[in-house]
């Protein structure tokens, strides 16, 4: 199984790269975590939020891995537990399906991306910086896999 993490934003601070890499390297051989970083649209006073979202939508659509289940992170999505996330991964693995998790840019995601999602997930009701979401999502995916593999990383 492949887990793709498709994120708007490049040139992250060093702590983000180190945090993401820490959890990425912990993944099992059966599950590969693949980060796809996409350029954020330039902001200016003459550029509308809709224009920014549309440009980022086009970049996302061009890089969506084929035949992957689309899980979109959105602050208005369903708040799931780690156990529910593990169950979603278990189902996808059983069905032989890859997963692509999408993290939008500073202005959020275009409705076209959200409407394609098989899961719309909120990691928190708090507003989180997108860089932190990368690390948090990588950790939660690792934690969910550790649950499925009966690894002692997760404790109830």
NURODREN-427610 format. One record per atom (N, C-alpha, C): atom name; y, z, x negated; residue number from 1; residue in three letters. Coordinates in steps of 0.1 Angstrom, whole numbers, plus 2048, in hexadecimal, padded with zeros to 3 digits. Example, Ala and Ser with C-alpha at 12.3 -4.5 7.8 and 13.67 -1.06 7.14 Angstrom:
2
R,atom,py,pz,px,seq,type
R,N,7C7,84E,77C,1,ala
R,CA,7D3,84E,785,1,ala
R,C,7DF,84E,77C,1,ala
R,N,7EA,847,780,2,ser
R,CA,7F5,847,777,2,ser
R,C,800,84F,77F,2,ser
END
This chain:
156
R,atom,py,pz,px,seq,type
R,N,7F4,800,7F8,1,unk
R,CA,800,800,800,1,unk
R,C,80C,800,7F7,1,unk
R,N,816,7F9,7FC,2,unk
R,CA,823,7F9,7F5,2,unk
R,C,82E,7FF,7FE,2,unk
R,N,836,808,7F8,3,unk
R,CA,841,80D,7FF,3,unk
R,C,84D,807,7F8,3,unk
R,N,855,800,7FF,4,unk
R,CA,861,7FA,7FA,4,unk
R,C,86D,802,7FF,4,unk
R,N,876,806,7F6,5,unk
R,CA,882,80D,7F9,5,unk
R,C,88D,803,7F7,5,unk
R,N,893,7FD,801,6,unk
R,CA,89D,7F3,800,6,unk
R,C,8AB,7FA,802,6,unk
R,N,8B3,7FB,7F8,7,unk
R,CA,8C0,803,7F9,7,unk
R,C,8CC,7FB,7F6,7,unk
R,N,8D6,7FC,7FD,8,unk
R,CA,8E3,7F6,7FA,8,unk
R,C,8EA,7FF,7F0,8,unk
R,N,8EE,7F9,7E5,9,unk
R,CA,8F5,801,7DA,9,unk
R,C,8ED,7FF,7CD,9,unk
R,N,8F5,7FC,7C3,10,unk
R,CA,8EF,7FB,7B5,10,unk
R,C,8F7,804,7AC,10,unk
R,N,8F3,805,7A0,11,unk
R,CA,8F9,80D,796,11,unk
R,C,8FB,81C,79B,11,unk
R,N,8F0,822,79E,12,unk
R,CA,8F1,830,7A3,12,unk
R,C,8F3,839,797,12,unk
R,N,8F8,845,79A,13,unk
R,CA,8FA,84F,78F,13,unk
R,C,8EC,852,789,13,unk
R,N,8ED,857,77D,14,unk
R,CA,8E0,859,775,14,unk
R,C,8D7,863,77D,14,unk
R,N,8DD,86D,783,15,unk
R,CA,8D4,877,78A,15,unk
R,C,8CC,871,795,15,unk
R,N,8D2,867,79B,16,unk
R,CA,8CB,860,7A6,16,unk
R,C,8BF,858,7A1,16,unk
R,N,8C1,851,796,17,unk
R,CA,8B6,849,790,17,unk
R,C,8AB,852,78B,17,unk
R,N,8AF,85D,784,18,unk
R,CA,8A5,867,77F,18,unk
R,C,89D,86D,78B,18,unk
R,N,8A4,871,795,19,unk
R,CA,89E,877,7A1,19,unk
R,C,894,86E,7A8,19,unk
R,N,899,862,7AA,20,unk
R,CA,890,858,7B0,20,unk
R,C,884,855,7A8,20,unk
R,N,886,853,79B,21,unk
R,CA,87B,850,791,21,unk
R,C,871,85B,791,21,unk
R,N,875,868,792,22,unk
R,CA,86C,873,792,22,unk
R,C,862,872,79D,22,unk
R,N,866,86F,7A9,23,unk
R,CA,85D,86E,7B4,23,unk
R,C,855,861,7B4,23,unk
R,N,85C,856,7B0,24,unk
R,CA,855,849,7AF,24,unk
R,C,849,84A,7A6,24,unk
R,N,84B,850,79A,25,unk
R,CA,83F,851,791,25,unk
R,C,834,85A,795,25,unk
R,N,837,863,79F,26,unk
R,CA,82C,86C,7A4,26,unk
R,C,823,865,7AE,26,unk
R,N,827,85A,7B3,27,unk
R,CA,81F,853,7BD,27,unk
R,C,811,850,7B8,27,unk
R,N,808,84F,7C1,28,unk
R,CA,7FA,84C,7BD,28,unk
R,C,7F9,83D,7BA,28,unk
R,N,7EE,83A,7B4,29,unk
R,CA,7EB,82C,7B0,29,unk
R,C,7EA,823,7BD,29,unk
R,N,7E5,829,7C8,30,unk
R,CA,7E3,822,7D4,30,unk
R,C,7F0,81F,7DB,30,unk
R,N,7FB,826,7D8,31,unk
R,CA,808,824,7DF,31,unk
R,C,812,822,7D4,31,unk
R,N,819,817,7D5,32,unk
R,CA,823,813,7CB,32,unk
R,C,831,814,7D3,32,unk
R,N,83A,81B,7CC,33,unk
R,CA,848,81C,7D2,33,unk
R,C,851,812,7CA,33,unk
R,N,857,809,7D1,34,unk
R,CA,85F,7FE,7CB,34,unk
R,C,86D,7FF,7D0,34,unk
R,N,876,801,7C7,35,unk
R,CA,885,802,7CB,35,unk
R,C,88B,7F4,7CA,35,unk
R,N,892,7F0,7D4,36,unk
R,CA,899,7E3,7D4,36,unk
R,C,8A8,7E7,7D7,36,unk
R,N,8B0,7E5,7CD,37,unk
R,CA,8BE,7E9,7CE,37,unk
R,C,8C6,7DC,7D1,37,unk
R,N,8CE,7DD,7DB,38,unk
R,CA,8D6,7D1,7DF,38,unk
R,C,8E5,7D5,7DD,38,unk
R,N,8ED,7CB,7DA,39,unk
R,CA,8FB,7CC,7D8,39,unk
R,C,902,7D0,7E5,39,unk
R,N,90B,7DA,7E4,40,unk
R,CA,913,7DE,7EF,40,unk
R,C,91E,7D4,7F0,40,unk
R,N,922,7D1,7FD,41,unk
R,CA,92E,7C8,7FF,41,unk
R,C,93B,7CE,7FA,41,unk
R,N,943,7C6,7F4,42,unk
R,CA,950,7CC,7EF,42,unk
R,C,959,7CF,7FB,42,unk
R,N,960,7DA,7FA,43,unk
R,CA,968,7DF,804,43,unk
R,C,977,7DC,801,43,unk
R,N,97F,7D8,80B,44,unk
R,CA,98D,7D6,809,44,unk
R,C,994,7D9,816,44,unk
R,N,9A1,7DA,816,45,unk
R,CA,9A8,7DD,823,45,unk
R,C,9A7,7D1,82C,45,unk
R,N,9A4,7C5,827,46,unk
R,CA,9A3,7B9,82F,46,unk
R,C,995,7B7,834,46,unk
R,N,98B,7BF,830,47,unk
R,CA,97D,7BD,834,47,unk
R,C,979,7C7,83F,47,unk
R,N,975,7C2,84A,48,unk
R,CA,971,7CB,855,48,unk
R,C,963,7D1,852,48,unk
R,N,960,7DC,858,49,unk
R,CA,953,7E2,857,49,unk
R,C,948,7D9,85C,49,unk
R,N,94B,7D2,867,50,unk
R,CA,941,7C9,86C,50,unk
R,C,93E,7BE,862,50,unk
R,N,948,7B9,85B,51,unk
R,CA,945,7AF,851,51,unk
R,C,93C,7B4,846,51,unk
R,N,93F,7C1,842,52,unk
R,CA,938,7C7,837,52,unk
R,C,929,7C9,83C,52,unk
R,N,927,7CE,848,53,unk
R,CA,91A,7D0,84D,53,unk
R,C,912,7C3,84E,53,unk
R,N,919,7B8,853,54,unk
R,CA,912,7AB,854,54,unk
R,C,90E,7A6,846,54,unk
R,N,917,7A7,83C,55,unk
R,CA,913,7A2,82F,55,unk
R,C,907,7AA,829,55,unk
R,N,907,7B7,82B,56,unk
R,CA,8FC,7C0,826,56,unk
R,C,8F0,7BD,82E,56,unk
R,N,8F1,7BA,83B,57,unk
R,CA,8E6,7B6,844,57,unk
R,C,8DF,7AA,83E,57,unk
R,N,8E7,7A0,83A,58,unk
R,CA,8E1,794,835,58,unk
R,C,8DA,796,828,58,unk
R,N,8DF,79F,81F,59,unk
R,CA,8D8,7A2,813,59,unk
R,C,8CB,7A9,816,59,unk
R,N,8CB,7B2,81F,60,unk
R,CA,8BF,7BA,823,60,unk
R,C,8B4,7B0,828,60,unk
R,N,8B8,7A8,832,61,unk
R,CA,8AF,79F,838,61,unk
R,C,8A9,795,82D,61,unk
R,N,8B0,791,823,62,unk
R,CA,8AC,788,819,62,unk
R,C,8A1,78F,810,62,unk
R,N,8A1,79C,810,63,unk
R,CA,899,7A4,806,63,unk
R,C,88E,7AC,80D,63,unk
R,N,88D,7AB,81B,64,unk
R,CA,882,7B2,822,64,unk
R,C,874,7AD,81D,64,unk
R,N,86C,7B5,819,65,unk
R,CA,85E,7B1,815,65,unk
R,C,857,7AC,822,65,unk
R,N,850,7A0,821,66,unk
R,CA,849,79B,82C,66,unk
R,C,83E,7A5,831,66,unk
R,N,83C,7A5,83E,67,unk
R,CA,831,7AC,844,67,unk
R,C,831,7BB,842,67,unk
R,N,83D,7C1,83F,68,unk
R,CA,83F,7CF,83D,68,unk
R,C,844,7D5,84A,68,unk
R,N,840,7E1,84D,69,unk
R,CA,845,7E9,858,69,unk
R,C,853,7EE,854,69,unk
R,N,85D,7EC,85C,70,unk
R,CA,86B,7EF,858,70,unk
R,C,86F,7FD,85D,70,unk
R,N,871,806,854,71,unk
R,CA,876,813,857,71,unk
R,C,884,814,853,71,unk
R,N,88D,816,85C,72,unk
R,CA,89C,816,859,72,unk
R,C,8A1,825,859,72,unk
R,N,8A8,828,84F,73,unk
R,CA,8AF,836,84F,73,unk
R,C,8BC,835,855,73,unk
R,N,8BF,83D,85F,74,unk
R,CA,8CB,83D,867,74,unk
R,C,8CE,84B,86C,74,unk
R,N,8DA,84F,86A,75,unk
R,CA,8DD,85D,86F,75,unk
R,C,8DB,860,87E,75,unk
R,N,8DA,855,885,76,unk
R,CA,8D7,857,894,76,unk
R,C,8C9,855,897,76,unk
R,N,8C0,853,88D,77,unk
R,CA,8B2,851,890,77,unk
R,C,8AB,85E,893,77,unk
R,N,89E,85D,895,78,unk
R,CA,896,868,898,78,unk
R,C,894,871,88C,78,unk
R,N,896,87E,88D,79,unk
R,CA,893,887,882,79,unk
R,C,884,88A,883,79,unk
R,N,87E,887,878,80,unk
R,CA,870,888,877,80,unk
R,C,86C,894,86D,80,unk
R,N,861,89A,86F,81,unk
R,CA,85C,8A4,865,81,unk
R,C,855,89D,85A,81,unk
R,N,852,8A4,850,82,unk
R,CA,84B,89E,845,82,unk
R,C,83C,89B,849,82,unk
R,N,837,8A3,852,83,unk
R,CA,829,8A1,857,83,unk
R,C,829,894,860,83,unk
R,N,834,891,867,84,unk
R,CA,835,885,86F,84,unk
R,C,836,879,866,84,unk
R,N,83E,87B,85B,85,unk
R,CA,83F,870,851,85,unk
R,C,832,86D,84B,85,unk
R,N,82A,877,848,86,unk
R,CA,81D,875,842,86,unk
R,C,814,86E,84C,86,unk
R,N,815,871,858,87,unk
R,CA,80D,86B,863,87,unk
R,C,810,85C,864,87,unk
R,N,81D,859,863,88,unk
R,CA,822,84B,863,88,unk
R,C,81C,843,857,88,unk
R,N,81C,849,84C,89,unk
R,CA,817,843,840,89,unk
R,C,807,841,841,89,unk
R,N,801,84B,847,90,unk
R,CA,7F2,84A,849,90,unk
R,C,7EF,83E,852,90,unk
R,N,7F6,83D,85D,91,unk
R,CA,7F4,832,866,91,unk
R,C,7F6,824,85F,91,unk
R,N,801,823,858,92,unk
R,CA,804,817,851,92,unk
R,C,7F9,814,847,92,unk
R,N,7F4,81E,840,93,unk
R,CA,7EA,81C,836,93,unk
R,C,7DD,817,83C,93,unk
R,N,7DA,81E,847,94,unk
R,CA,7CD,81A,84F,94,unk
R,C,7CE,80C,854,94,unk
R,N,7DA,807,858,95,unk
R,CA,7DC,7FA,85D,95,unk
R,C,7DE,7F0,851,95,unk
R,N,7DE,7F4,845,96,unk
R,CA,7E1,7EC,839,96,unk
R,C,7EF,7E6,839,96,unk
R,N,7F8,7ED,83E,97,unk
R,CA,806,7E9,83F,97,unk
R,C,80F,7EF,834,97,unk
R,N,817,7E6,82E,98,unk
R,CA,822,7EB,825,98,unk
R,C,82E,7F0,82E,98,unk
R,N,836,7F9,827,99,unk
R,CA,842,7FE,82E,99,unk
R,C,84E,7FB,826,99,unk
R,N,859,7F7,82D,100,unk
R,CA,865,7F5,826,100,unk
R,C,86F,7FF,82D,100,unk
R,N,874,808,825,101,unk
R,CA,87F,812,82A,101,unk
R,C,88C,80C,825,101,unk
R,N,896,80C,82F,102,unk
R,CA,8A3,806,82C,102,unk
R,C,8AD,811,82D,102,unk
R,N,8B5,812,822,103,unk
R,CA,8C1,81B,821,103,unk
R,C,8CD,812,821,103,unk
R,N,8D6,814,82B,104,unk
R,CA,8E2,80B,82B,104,unk
R,C,8ED,810,822,104,unk
R,N,8F8,809,823,105,unk
R,CA,904,80C,81B,105,unk
R,C,90C,817,821,105,unk
R,N,918,818,81C,106,unk
R,CA,921,823,820,106,unk
R,C,926,821,82E,106,unk
R,N,925,815,834,107,unk
R,CA,92A,813,842,107,unk
R,C,91E,813,84B,107,unk
R,N,912,815,846,108,unk
R,CA,906,815,84F,108,unk
R,C,900,807,84F,108,unk
R,N,8F7,805,859,109,unk
R,CA,8F0,7F9,85A,109,unk
R,C,8F4,7F1,866,109,unk
R,N,8F3,7E4,865,110,unk
R,CA,8F5,7DB,870,110,unk
R,C,8EB,7DD,87B,110,unk
R,N,8EF,7DC,888,111,unk
R,CA,8E5,7DE,893,111,unk
R,C,8D9,7D5,892,111,unk
R,N,8DA,7C9,88C,112,unk
R,CA,8CF,7C0,88B,112,unk
R,C,8C4,7C6,882,112,unk
R,N,8C7,7CE,878,113,unk
R,CA,8BD,7D4,870,113,unk
R,C,8B7,7E0,878,113,unk
R,N,8BF,7E8,87E,114,unk
R,CA,8BA,7F3,886,114,unk
R,C,8B1,7EE,891,114,unk
R,N,8B4,7E3,898,115,unk
R,CA,8AC,7DE,8A3,115,unk
R,C,89E,7D9,89F,115,unk
R,N,89D,7D5,892,116,unk
R,CA,890,7D0,88D,116,unk
R,C,887,7DB,888,116,unk
R,N,88C,7E7,887,117,unk
R,CA,885,7F3,882,117,unk
R,C,879,7F7,88B,117,unk
R,N,86E,7FA,885,118,unk
R,CA,863,800,88C,118,unk
R,C,865,80F,88D,118,unk
R,N,86C,814,883,119,unk
R,CA,870,822,884,119,unk
R,C,87F,824,87F,119,unk
R,N,886,82B,887,120,unk
R,CA,894,82E,883,120,unk
R,C,894,83D,880,120,unk
R,N,896,841,874,121,unk
R,CA,894,84E,86F,121,unk
R,C,8A1,855,86A,121,unk
R,N,8A4,861,86E,122,unk
R,CA,8AF,869,868,122,unk
R,C,8A9,874,85F,122,unk
R,N,8AD,874,853,123,unk
R,CA,8A8,87F,84A,123,unk
R,C,8AF,88C,84D,123,unk
R,N,8BB,88B,853,124,unk
R,CA,8C2,897,856,124,unk
R,C,8CD,894,860,124,unk
R,N,8D2,89D,867,125,unk
R,CA,8DE,89B,870,125,unk
R,C,8EB,89C,867,125,unk
R,N,8E9,8A1,85B,126,unk
R,CA,8F4,8A2,852,126,unk
R,C,8F7,894,84D,126,unk
R,N,904,891,849,127,unk
R,CA,907,884,843,127,unk
R,C,904,886,834,127,unk
R,N,8FB,87D,82F,128,unk
R,CA,8F6,87E,821,128,unk
R,C,8FB,872,819,128,unk
R,N,8FE,874,80D,129,unk
R,CA,902,869,804,129,unk
R,C,8F6,860,802,129,unk
R,N,8F8,853,802,130,unk
R,CA,8ED,849,802,130,unk
R,C,8E5,84B,7F5,130,unk
R,N,8EC,84F,7EA,131,unk
R,CA,8E5,851,7DD,131,unk
R,C,8DB,85C,7DF,131,unk
R,N,8DF,867,7E5,132,unk
R,CA,8D6,873,7E7,132,unk
R,C,8CA,86F,7F0,132,unk
R,N,8CD,867,7FA,133,unk
R,CA,8C2,862,804,133,unk
R,C,8B7,85C,7FC,133,unk
R,N,8BA,854,7F2,134,unk
R,CA,8B0,84D,7EA,134,unk
R,C,8A6,857,7E4,134,unk
R,N,8AC,862,7DE,135,unk
R,CA,8A4,86C,7D7,135,unk
R,C,89C,874,7E2,135,unk
R,N,8A3,878,7EC,136,unk
R,CA,89C,87F,7F7,136,unk
R,C,891,878,7FE,136,unk
R,N,893,86B,800,137,unk
R,CA,889,863,807,137,unk
R,C,87D,861,7FD,137,unk
R,N,87F,85F,7F0,138,unk
R,CA,874,85D,7E7,138,unk
R,C,86C,86A,7E6,138,unk
R,N,873,876,7E6,139,unk
R,CA,86C,883,7E6,139,unk
R,C,864,884,7F3,139,unk
R,N,869,881,7FE,140,unk
R,CA,862,883,80B,140,unk
R,C,856,87A,80C,140,unk
R,N,857,86D,807,141,unk
R,CA,84C,864,807,141,unk
R,C,841,86A,7FE,141,unk
R,N,845,86F,7F2,142,unk
R,CA,83B,875,7E9,142,unk
R,C,834,881,7F0,142,unk
R,N,83D,889,7F6,143,unk
R,CA,837,895,7FD,143,unk
R,C,82E,891,808,143,unk
R,N,831,887,810,144,unk
R,CA,829,882,81B,144,unk
R,C,81B,87D,815,144,unk
R,N,81C,876,80A,145,unk
R,CA,80F,872,804,145,unk
R,C,807,87D,7FE,145,unk
R,N,80E,887,7F9,146,unk
R,CA,807,893,7F4,146,unk
R,C,7FF,89A,800,146,unk
R,N,805,89A,80B,147,unk
R,CA,7FE,8A0,817,147,unk
R,C,7F2,898,81A,147,unk
R,N,7F3,88B,81A,148,unk
R,CA,7E8,882,81E,148,unk
R,C,7DC,883,813,148,unk
R,N,7E0,886,807,149,unk
R,CA,7D7,887,7FC,149,unk
R,C,7D2,896,7F9,149,unk
R,N,7D6,89F,802,150,unk
R,CA,7D3,8AD,801,150,unk
R,C,7D7,8B3,7F3,150,unk
R,N,7E2,8AE,7EE,151,unk
R,CA,7E7,8B3,7E2,151,unk
R,C,7F0,8C0,7E5,151,unk
R,N,7F0,8C9,7DC,152,unk
R,CA,7F7,8D6,7DF,152,unk
R,C,806,8D6,7DE,152,unk
R,N,80C,8CA,7DC,153,unk
R,CA,81B,8C9,7DB,153,unk
R,C,821,8CF,7E8,153,unk
R,N,81C,8CB,7F3,154,unk
R,CA,822,8CF,800,154,unk
R,C,81B,8DC,805,154,unk
R,N,824,8E5,809,155,unk
R,CA,81E,8F2,80E,155,unk
R,C,824,8F4,81C,155,unk
R,N,81C,8F8,825,156,unk
R,CA,820,8FB,833,156,unk
R,C,823,90A,834,156,unk
END
